[in-house]
Every structure is written in C-alpha cells, then in structure tokens.
Amino acid sequence: MASKIEFVEYIADQLKSAGVITYRKMFGEYGFYCDGKFFAVVCDDQLFIKITEAGRKLCPDLPEAPPYKGAKNHLLIEDIEDQELLADLVISTCRELPEPKPKKKKEKK
C-alpha cells in the first residue's frame, strides 16, 4: 500500500523546525531529506528514521523495523505528534550522517 501524499506532507510539516525538510518519491514511497541529507523514509504511511547512536540515545525505547522487505532496520516512529522530540531526533540523526556526495556534472558532447 503506497503512502498518501497528505501523510507525507503532514510529516514534512511536523519536522519543519529541524531544518530544510524536503521529500521525493522513491520506489513508490517517499524519501526525506534535512538540509540535503537523506535521513528517513515513509512507507505505508509510517515514518522510519535511520538509526544512529545519537538517535538511539535520545529515543532508546523506539522499536526498530525495516521500512520495506530487504531493508536495514530503521527507527519506527509511532508518535508523530511530538514536534519537538521529532525535530531533536532528526537533528541528532543528521549530525551523524555523512554529507551528501556532490552530484557529478554531465559532460556536454
């Protein structure tokens, strides 16, 4: 079951205090970016955030689950109403994630 765009937009709004939040459709679901860093996915109207040490320390009781078959476990965010905690989690997570690789320029022929 694909995620509803209304849910995706709601998640983006909930996370707005964490930084510049963008999302894009990926494999029928949605990938989320904060200040250019890929940090989460929404699959089947559920939010999954990458696992980092800082994120795990901040939210030690969050369950882990793969967002889709064959994926690594992510933190499954069941309470999406606490904007402050969500923002803190995203900021902490993104601090540990590597900077995005620069896009290669296409050569003109």
Secondary structure, DSSP 8 states (H G I E B T S, - for coil): ----HHHHHHHHHHTGGGS-EEEEEETTEEEEEETTEEEEEEETTEEEE---HHHHHH-TT--EE-SSTT---EEEE-----HHHHHHHHHHHHHHS------------
